[in-house]
């Protein structure tokens, strides 16, 4: 359920304790990193940061506008001083500065529904074990990708099919595969939390 922040800039958190002065950075190029850092994940991180920081909404807005990169930075810089201080109106609703910025950027950078669903399905179908990844990291990564495919892609497959895909990612030899399945009577698990006896 909880992934690591590997390779991401979370605004100075880390060495020497947590600092919540600066929100996470994001740009359209982050969508293509490995692993990808999607716009939706960034907005969620910014929302969490806004709850943790002791900055007022105007300071939060200024901090957020300084963090995007690439074309997103240029888009964020088009905001007026009044919009950064007071927020604005989108679709007839008055929004606070932070929400106004995030909604404005979302209108430009959030994937369309079909594209998002397809991306979640493709990510799940193409899932592979990363070099040097421990079994626990593999299981966490697989679970995240599987849940994303279920939630965003409306994709559900049987426990047996998921277990088969996960085992395929482990690159087991035939004998290893049979050894693993022995406690299950030579069959793939049929329930989510099957345990080896």
C-alpha positions, 0 to 999 in steps of 0.5 A, spaced: 500 500 500 505 504 501 511 505 496 517 508 497 519 515 494 525 512 490 528 518 486 523 523 487 524 530 490 519 531 496 522 537 498 527 536 503 525 531 507 530 525 509 536 526 512 536 530 519 528 529 519 522 531 516 522 538 513 515 540 510 517 547 507 517 545 500 512 541 496 514 535 491 516 537 484 513 535 478 513 536 470 510 532 464 517 529 463 516 525 470 510 521 467 516 517 463 520 516 468 522 509 471 517 508 475 513 514 473 511 519 477 504 521 475 500 528 475 495 524 480 500 522 484 503 529 485 497 532 486 495 527 492 502 529 494 501 536 494 495 535 498 498 531 503 504 537 504 499 542 504 496 539 510 502 538 514 505 545 512 504 551 517 505 555 511 498 560 510 495 558 503 498 564 499 505 561 501 503 554 499 500 557 492 507 560 491 511 554 493 507 550 489 508 554 483 515 554 484 515 546 483 513 544 476 518 543 471 518 544 463 511 546 460 508 545 467 512 551 470 510 555 464 503 554 465 503 555 472 507 562 471 501 565 467 497 565 474 496 572 476 498 575 483 491 576 485 490 568 483 495 566 487 493 570 493 485 569 493 484 563 488 479 564 483 473 561 480 472 555 475 466 552 473 462 557 477 466 555 484 470 559 488 476 556 489 482 557 494 489 558 491 492 551 492 485 548 489 485 553 484 492 552 482 491 544 482 485 544 478 488 549 473 494 544 472 489 538 472 485 541 466 491 541 462 495 535 465 490 529 467 490 524 463 483 523 459 479 517 462 480 512 457 487 514 456 488 513 464 484 506 464 489 504 458 495 506 461 493 502 468 492 496 464 498 496 460 502 497 466 499 491 469 500 487 463 507 489 462 509 488 469 516 486 470 521 485 476 526 490 477 534 488 477 536 487 484 529 488 487 527 484 493 521 479 494 518 484 498 519 490 494 516 485 488 510 484 492 509 491 494 510 493 487 505 488 484 500 489 489 500 497 487 500 496 480 494 491 480 490 495 485 491 501 480 489 496 474 483 495 478 481 502 480 483 506 474 482 500 469 476 497 472 480 490 471 479 484 475 482 478 474 482 471 478 487 470 484 490 464 479 491 469 473 494 474 478 499 469 481 501 466 475 503 473 472 507 474 479 510 467 478 512 469 471 515 475 473 520 471 478 523 468 472 522 461 475 525 454 472 520 449 471 522 445 478 522 451 482 515 453 479 513 446 481 516 446 488 512 452 490 506 449 488 507 443 492 503 446 498 497 448 494 496 441 491 500 443 485 495 448 483 495 456 483 492 459 489 485 461 489 484 466 495 488 472 496 492 471 502 494 463 501 499 461 506 504 456 505 503 450 510 
